[in-house]
Amino acid sequence: MTQWIPASPCGPECLPPRDKRAEVGLPRVVLRLGRTAGLLLVGCVLVLALSPLRTAWRDRALAVWFRMLLRALGIGLLLGERIPPGGALVVSNHVSWLDIVALQALCPMRMLAKVEVRSWPVLGALAGRVGTVYIERDRLSVLPDAVRTIAEELRAGAVIGAFPEGTTWCGRASGRFRPAVFQAAIDAGARMQPVALRFRTAAGLPTTAAAFLGDATLVDSVLAVARMRDLVVELVVLPELVGTDRRELARRAQHAISATTGSVLGHESLPQQRAAPGIAA
């Protein structure tokens, strides 16, 4: 059963060496963390206050809040085309917990997440409030029920966000997309929308610095992100997928996203390159 659990070989060795020149000073780190903590508390109240409002108004307010959260952490956001309105399965590559924030800033959606997210301080409670669908990755027997639940939500017109890799990778390397969520979209007759996510510096150079890998805790990752100077996350909405073969759909989504991000399949196939200060090779 353990062999089914998605695993990534990416670890600390995939991160660029720490460089003080690529970091902001302690006062700005404290300011960023303070603003983030304040926004998280506001978010918990906001979710309750917005519940009675129409869906369109609620989604607009939540998207603005998630953009403010990125701004509070000092992260720039680049958005191209928007996701068309209506229910859809949105699939993306997975690098960091920031992926969820960025996707929600693009279009508020119900995310698929591992059950461990429930225990995250503040974020776990907030994720539950916005309708996160939790998946038990270590129990293959519950997968058919999970697929049925996702299909029911899609039929009801929900936008469901998923990371078919099942775990985080560094961004230079990427994992194989699992086909189960695509079966849910096929069963529901829902649109399938791939979105490529990439982290860059202000100069436009790709970086793995924001990746959430290995044994790092959420607190470790938040502190690392808060120290970064001029981090930018970019979302590229790719053409919709059409088909009825879940494995072929997973392969096509993976190929389209990898072609956009420039990642290669599998950690062992990465070329050995010299990294510039603060930038992943």
Buried (B, 14 or more C-beta within 10 A) or exposed (E): EEEEEBEBBBBEEBBBEEBEEBBBEEEBBEBBBEBBEEBBEBBEEBBEEBEEEEEEEBBBBBBEBBBBBBBBBBBBBEBEEEBEEEBBBBBBBBBBBBBBBBBBBBBBBBBBBBEEBBEBEEBBBBBBBBBBBBBBBEBEEEBEEBBBBBBEBBBEEBBBBBBBBBBBBBBBBBBBBBBBBBBBBBBBEBBBBBBBBBBBBEEEEBBBBBBBBBEBEBEEBBBBBBBBBBBBBBBBBBEEBEEEEBEEBBBBBBEBBBEBBEBBBEBEEBEEEEBBEBBBB
